[in-house]
Amino acid sequence: MMQAEIPPPLRAWREAPRCRALNAHALRADGRYVLCWLQQALRADDNPAIDAAILLGNALGLPVLVYHGLREDYPFASDRFHRFILGASRDLAAGCRARGVACVQHVDRAERRERGLVYRLAEVAAAVVLEDQPAFVAQWQAQRLASKSGAAVIAVNAACLVPPAALDRGVGTTAAFRRRHAAARDAWQDWSDESALSGPYDGPLPFVPDRLETARDTDLDALIASLDIDHALSPSMMLPGSRAEVCIRLRRLTDEVLPDYAEARGDPARPEGASTLSPYLHFGVVGPREVMAAIRESAVPAEQQEKFADELLTWREWFHYKARTLAVPESYARVPDWARAQLERHAADPRPEHESLWALVHGETRDETWNACQKQYLVDGWMHNNLRMYWAKRILAMTPDPRTAWATACYLNDRLSLDGRDPSTYGNLAWAFGDAAPGYRDLPIYGLVQTRTDKAMRKRPGGTEWIRAAAARERPTLAVPGAPPSAPYLDETVPI
Ligand SMILES: Cc1cc2nc3c(=O)[nH]c(=O)nc-3n(C[C@H](O)[C@H](O)[C@H](O)COP(=O)(O)OP(=O)(O)OC[C@H]3O[C@@H](n4cnc5c(N)ncnc54)[C@H](O)[C@@H]3O)c2cc1C
């Protein structure tokens, strides 16, 4: 099918490769505003989706209306996610006001139930600008709006420093991607926020918006307590959702983390060795451009900058790029054929370490190291990179078959981790299930898929003690289904 063209004001934009028309509808000259529907890019500045909406608004002489909504039936909705998201959304509204752009929010709940709100907002919009996200609910919600609404819908990549469309198609390996990305990077480092020529939209709305900008923490807590979501999963004390937390992390990154990044990053007993920026990147409270600008302005040695850039830019953006090429990035089918064949060949092998889903969720298995990993997801909503590798590979031995292992890994990651439901989630899980090169030993359960032991972790000074203490952390008790849901993200019956 021919790709529809983006409207002329965006074609001339230097960031045009970020933009994709999701339908062929023309701009409505009699629209009241340009609607910018944000789902994950919850930041006011350095936000190409808002900039694209402003450019369209300026060309049409219209204001921009930024909308962010949060539903109770968002997959895995819990106090943890709602608190992070609403904290970020509060700052988004304040930031939009500072830019002279109206931002309205809706927290769906019994006494303020709204159905099809985005469609109603789109009915009087000159165009809808939304985020081009390749995974989880955002991608099919965007497609559905584009096919059902009469408004022009334009998707804008706000997640990557280099938009995937600016790179060649068909890049097949991380090494090739690294080369292309490194060559393209410089052209995408700088940006300047667009200025809205019209004042903030203050016309009629089809609903009563929530005024999160002025909400105190206690107001957010009370609102969340009143919702029909999973209250057993508390907000993360380690990762509050706000722009202030991003600023703290950026300062810590340049002053403390990066000078020793190459060494410290691999040691889970030193959580200060990593940036803990991943939840803020997933929910777009910060974008990679701003992170890289902070690093460039610092005195961090080039070697450490490069190591970090390899994680933030090569690996993270590789998984975004790759997800774009897959119809269902969350699916087990993305595990390479050779690895799936190995795992299937061993699917009937005895699994003496099989654990119940309850034991897995709560980090109460017979494997102390695995429990130490899982407690980070359960209690903190984040896990150290080194632990994630062991954690994911071990799930193959702890579940009845490889498909259930995949569903379980996605379920644990996505239900608990604030950075879950991301292209990096499924890309890294695919790596753990066999994206890396085949090993030489044909192992029970794994075949030639490489597994991991906890030997190296335990051998570090204090490693065994750290694992024991981490595995014994106090934890909440959650309601757990009999089996992991296979693809809760694809439930297209959920209205927007
Ligand atoms: C099995 C498994 C599952 C994972 N699931 C997720 C996930 O759900 N969401 C997620 O964002 N990352 C995931 N990762 C990647 C990585 O573990 C986390 O991004 C990292 O631990 C986050 O902590 P940090 O922000 O302190 O990382 P830092 O070391 O400070 O790195 C900075 C940033 O670089 C990016 N990055 C680092 N490592 C990777 C990587 N391997 N792949 C992609 N991007 C990377 C992240 O955006 C991260 O925030 C997973 C890795 C594995 C092995």
The ligand as an SDF file (V2000), in Angstrom:
LIG
                    3D

 53 58  0  0  0  0  0  0  0  0999 V2000
   16.2590   -9.9520   29.7850 C   0  0  0  0  0  0  0  0  0  0  0  0
   16.3620   -8.4660   29.7010 C   0  0  0  0  0  0  0  0  0  0  0  0
   15.2100   -7.6960   29.7690 C   0  0  0  0  0  0  0  0  0  0  0  0
   15.2800   -6.3140   29.6420 C   0  0  0  0  0  0  0  0  0  0  0  0
   14.1290   -5.5880   29.6870 N   0  0  0  0  0  0  0  0  0  0  0  0
   14.1850   -4.2510   29.5100 C   0  0  0  0  0  0  0  0  0  0  0  0
   12.9960   -3.4820   29.5340 C   0  0  0  0  0  0  0  0  0  0  0  0
   11.8960   -4.0100   29.7460 O   0  0  0  0  0  0  0  0  0  0  0  0
   13.0880   -2.1420   29.3070 N   0  0  0  0  0  0  0  0  0  0  0  0
   14.3030   -1.5300   29.1050 C   0  0  0  0  0  0  0  0  0  0  0  0
   14.3310   -0.3120   28.9020 O   0  0  0  0  0  0  0  0  0  0  0  0
   15.4440   -2.2350   29.0780 N   0  0  0  0  0  0  0  0  0  0  0  0
   15.4230   -3.5620   29.2910 C   0  0  0  0  0  0  0  0  0  0  0  0
   16.5870   -4.2780   29.2900 N   0  0  0  0  0  0  0  0  0  0  0  0
   17.8580   -3.5900   28.9860 C   0  0  0  0  0  0  0  0  0  0  0  0
   18.6500   -3.0930   30.2170 C   0  0  0  0  0  0  0  0  0  0  0  0
   18.7880   -4.1090   31.1450 O   0  0  0  0  0  0  0  0  0  0  0  0
   17.9850   -1.9110   30.8630 C   0  0  0  0  0  0  0  0  0  0  0  0
   17.7120   -0.9210   29.9050 O   0  0  0  0  0  0  0  0  0  0  0  0
   18.8840   -1.2820   31.9260 C   0  0  0  0  0  0  0  0  0  0  0  0
   19.2220   -2.2320   32.8890 O   0  0  0  0  0  0  0  0  0  0  0  0
   18.1400   -0.1400   32.5640 C   0  0  0  0  0  0  0  0  0  0  0  0
   18.8660    0.3860   33.6220 O   0  0  0  0  0  0  0  0  0  0  0  0
   19.6190    1.7690   33.4970 P   0  0  0  0  0  0  0  0  0  0  0  0
   18.7040    2.7880   32.9600 O   0  0  0  0  0  0  0  0  0  0  0  0
   20.2650    2.0490   34.8070 O   0  0  0  0  0  0  0  0  0  0  0  0
   20.7380    1.4070   32.4380 O   0  0  0  0  0  0  0  0  0  0  0  0
   22.1040    2.1350   32.0660 P   0  0  0  0  0  0  0  0  0  0  0  0
   23.1970    1.1400   32.1620 O   0  0  0  0  0  0  0  0  0  0  0  0
   22.2710    3.3880   32.8100 O   0  0  0  0  0  0  0  0  0  0  0  0
   21.9170    2.4380   30.5250 O   0  0  0  0  0  0  0  0  0  0  0  0
   21.3750    3.6630   30.0380 C   0  0  0  0  0  0  0  0  0  0  0  0
   20.2360    3.3900   29.0950 C   0  0  0  0  0  0  0  0  0  0  0  0
   20.6890    2.6370   27.9890 O   0  0  0  0  0  0  0  0  0  0  0  0
   19.6500    1.7810   27.5350 C   0  0  0  0  0  0  0  0  0  0  0  0
   20.1100    0.3870   27.6190 N   0  0  0  0  0  0  0  0  0  0  0  0
   21.0340   -0.1310   28.4400 C   0  0  0  0  0  0  0  0  0  0  0  0
   21.1990   -1.4450   28.1860 N   0  0  0  0  0  0  0  0  0  0  0  0
   20.3310   -1.7510   27.2060 C   0  0  0  0  0  0  0  0  0  0  0  0
   19.9990   -2.9510   26.5150 C   0  0  0  0  0  0  0  0  0  0  0  0
   20.5750   -4.1120   26.7780 N   0  0  0  0  0  0  0  0  0  0  0  0
   19.0420   -2.9020   25.5920 N   0  0  0  0  0  0  0  0  0  0  0  0
   18.4070   -1.7480   25.2830 C   0  0  0  0  0  0  0  0  0  0  0  0
   18.6810   -0.5810   25.8870 N   0  0  0  0  0  0  0  0  0  0  0  0
   19.6280   -0.6040   26.8480 C   0  0  0  0  0  0  0  0  0  0  0  0
   18.4760    1.9890   28.4810 C   0  0  0  0  0  0  0  0  0  0  0  0
   17.5910    2.8970   27.8700 O   0  0  0  0  0  0  0  0  0  0  0  0
   19.1230    2.5750   29.7100 C   0  0  0  0  0  0  0  0  0  0  0  0
   18.2590    3.3700   30.4610 O   0  0  0  0  0  0  0  0  0  0  0  0
   16.5410   -5.6850   29.4410 C   0  0  0  0  0  0  0  0  0  0  0  0
   17.6980   -6.4660   29.4010 C   0  0  0  0  0  0  0  0  0  0  0  0
   17.6160   -7.8360   29.5310 C   0  0  0  0  0  0  0  0  0  0  0  0
   18.8800   -8.6430   29.4460 C   0  0  0  0  0  0  0  0  0  0  0  0
  1  2  1  0
  2  3  1  0
  2 52  2  0
  3  4  2  0
  4  5  1  0
  4 50  1  0
  5  6  2  0
  6  7  1  0
  6 13  1  0
  7  8  2  0
  7  9  1  0
  9 10  1  0
 10 11  2  0
 10 12  1  0
 12 13  2  0
 13 14  1  0
 14 15  1  0
 14 50  1  0
 15 16  1  0
 16 17  1  0
 16 18  1  0
 18 19  1  0
 18 20  1  0
 20 21  1  0
 20 22  1  0
 22 23  1  0
 23 24  1  0
 24 25  2  0
 24 26  1  0
 24 27  1  0
 27 28  1  0
 28 29  2  0
 28 30  1  0
 28 31  1  0
 31 32  1  0
 32 33  1  0
 33 34  1  0
 33 48  1  0
 34 35  1  0
 35 36  1  0
 35 46  1  0
 36 37  1  0
 36 45  1  0
 37 38  2  0
 38 39  1  0
 39 40  1  0
 39 45  2  0
 40 41  1  0
 40 42  2  0
 42 43  1  0
 43 44  2  0
 44 45  1  0
 46 47  1  0
 46 48  1  0
 48 49  1  0
 50 51  2  0
 51 52  1  0
 52 53  1  0
M  END
$$$$
